[in-house]
Amino acid sequence: MKVCVIGTGYVGLVAGTCFAESGNDVVCVDIDEAKIVMLREGQVPIYEPGLEELIKRNLAEKRLRFSTDLNDAVKQSLICFIAVGTPPGEDGSADLHAVMRVAAEIAEAMNGYKVIVNKSTVPVGTADRVRQVVASRTQHPFDVVSNPEFLKEGAAVEDFMKPDRVVIGGSSEKAIELMKELYGPFVRNEHPIITMSVASAEMTKYAANAMLAARISLMNELANLCERVDADVMDVRRGVGSDRRIGHHFLFPGVGYGGSCFPKDVKAVIRTAAEQGLDFAMLKAVEAVNERQKRTMVDKVTQHFGEYLRGMRFAVWGLAFKPRTDDMREAPAVTVIDALLRAGAEVHAHDPEALGEGRRIFADRVHYHRVNYDALAGADALLIMTEWNEFRRPDFERMRQLLKHPVIFDGRNLYEPVEMRQLGFTYYSVGRRPVTP
Ligand code: NAD
């Protein structure tokens, strides 16, 4: 099938590449010329496991192209995906400028029937607005379909290739059949394609992210309570997770959720509810808890060292909002590093993939280290912000020798408190009492 994907970010690039991998002719379009030039040469602007290899192979086999020419891409395609960003506007609502602009450009480029697929996360009613914009600009027939994306950064290729489910919202049987044909290769393992109305599909994406964010904030609140009553949240997690109604996934307490999706999607649902005269009290609490949780690491640092941090040096392991990505959008590490810098402390950061992003955000206000141990030399303490696998079994003896004080603030519960005490560390984690040697 001939497909174009407009917006070549995390979602568009992965979707376009995976559609090419399954044998389709795909053009990925973006307004960012520098990005398109890089991609044409097989250089990938983001870190996502397995993606570079797929891009190179499909470029070489000429099933995948990168372009800034939306007009040409639309003319050559039967199915046109909109996968541009929908960042939060000032009032928390999703900013739909890019989506509507692309819809208008698609309409003006049309040369026959097209399926216009909205893959960006958008509020209920957006597909109807897209339909109106397109209808006002073209005489050619078309259908608008909602196809929200559920991939996780860090496992995006795997998620796209083997999705738990594919949601397709639409009312045209022809468009739905074409979408089922396109997704056929990805659901051969019996995972379902779920069809529904456009409004339900749009809502499903927000509902999924709202539930996941709620689960994280609930676990973080329970963790904070566990710390005070001397319970171990990791045991509590195991205890509740084995209830099949609850399940083990997404029960890890930490330093708050980040990334490009949960924060903005929670805000967008609160906003949509307000527009409908509803006070979404629960999601407001989810958001407030998350903001507070992002600051708990700094609170623990000041409880230990006192309010005066000027001149102190902190090592930070992990900048990305989660492992296996270089994405730092809304990352808790940003909040924590900002607070440490504002308090006059020096920050020495390491991340396996996100040092470039770190530099873009903090420039020379932070010291960057390619090797995790180098960040520790002479530091008053280590803060762990991301659960990269490479941090799970470090050389503790070497760490103790490098650090000025053997103090670790672990925002991801990577280590066992009892072992850390035996190894000679003062160890703060989440939802467990701190230990000292
Ligand atoms: P992104 O910011 O990484 O990429 C968006 C891309 O669109 C950028 O490359 C930008 O240059 C391009 N763009 C903007 N305006 C354009 C235009 N007029 N024409 C062509 N290209 C244009 O965003 P993303 O993370 O890929 O997210 C895209 C959408 O998918 C969002 O609505 C997001 O909520 C949703 N989503 C994201 C994820 C995720 O994990 N990142 C997961 C599921 C859904």
Residues whose N, C-alpha, C, O or C-beta is under 5 A from the ligand:
A	BS01	NAD	I6 G7 T8 G9 Y10 V11 G12 V29 D30 I31 D32 A83 V84 G85 T86 A98 R101 V102 K119 S120 T121 E149 F150 L151 K152 E153 S260
